[in-house]
Amino acid sequence: MLDQSPREEPEIERSSEGRRGPSPVTLLVAFVLLIGLGYFLAIKLREMGRIQDCVMSGRTNCAPVSGGKQE
């Protein structure tokens, strides 16, 4: 006789689709953040190096002074 129960579909292997990793947009954002952080650190280290060179040469007015509003 004919079996009227629903057939089970064969399982399709989804191992390559199941765990795909981060999306390209996420990777782009992470890359831009890393570049920005690297740039910020390079600027700060350069500034600190200039101040250290100034102090080591014996000067006393090396640090930039950010004065308030002058009236």
C-alpha positions as CSV (number, residue, x, y, z in Angstrom):
1,M,0.0,0.0,0.0
2,L,0.9,3.6,-0.4
3,D,2.2,5.4,2.6
4,Q,0.4,8.7,3.1
5,S,2.7,10.1,5.8
6,P,4.7,13.2,4.8
7,R,8.1,12.5,3.6
8,E,11.1,14.0,5.4
9,E,13.2,16.1,3.2
10,P,16.9,15.1,3.2
11,E,18.9,17.4,5.3
12,I,21.0,19.8,3.4
13,E,24.4,20.4,4.9
14,R,24.6,24.0,5.9
15,S,27.9,23.9,7.7
16,S,29.4,26.6,5.4
17,E,26.3,28.8,5.8
18,G,25.7,28.3,9.5
19,R,28.7,30.1,10.9
20,R,29.7,32.8,8.4
21,G,31.4,35.3,10.6
22,P,31.0,39.1,10.8
23,S,29.4,41.0,8.0
24,P,31.5,43.2,5.7
25,V,30.0,46.4,7.2
26,T,31.1,45.3,10.7
27,L,34.6,44.6,9.4
28,L,34.8,48.0,7.7
29,V,33.7,49.8,10.9
30,A,36.2,47.9,12.9
31,F,38.9,48.7,10.4
32,V,38.1,52.5,10.3
33,L,38.1,52.6,14.2
34,L,41.5,50.9,14.3
35,I,42.9,53.3,11.8
36,G,41.5,56.3,13.7
37,L,42.8,55.0,17.0
38,G,46.3,54.4,15.5
39,Y,46.3,58.0,14.0
40,F,45.3,59.5,17.4
41,L,48.0,57.6,19.2
42,A,50.6,58.6,16.7
43,I,49.7,62.3,17.0
44,K,49.8,62.1,20.9
45,L,53.1,60.2,20.9
46,R,54.7,62.8,18.5
47,E,53.5,65.6,20.7
48,M,54.8,64.0,23.9
49,G,58.2,63.4,22.1
50,R,58.5,67.0,21.2
51,I,57.8,68.1,24.8
52,Q,60.4,65.6,26.0
53,D,63.0,66.8,23.5
54,C,62.4,70.3,24.6
55,V,62.8,69.5,28.3
56,M,65.9,67.5,27.6
57,S,67.5,70.4,25.8
58,G,67.1,72.5,29.0
59,R,64.3,74.8,28.1
60,T,61.7,75.7,30.7
61,N,58.7,76.8,28.5
62,C,58.1,73.6,26.6
63,A,54.5,72.7,27.4
64,P,51.9,74.5,25.3
65,V,49.7,76.7,27.4
66,S,46.1,76.9,26.5
67,G,45.1,80.2,27.9
68,G,41.6,81.3,28.6
69,K,39.8,84.2,27.0
70,Q,41.9,87.3,27.2
71,E,40.0,90.6,27.7
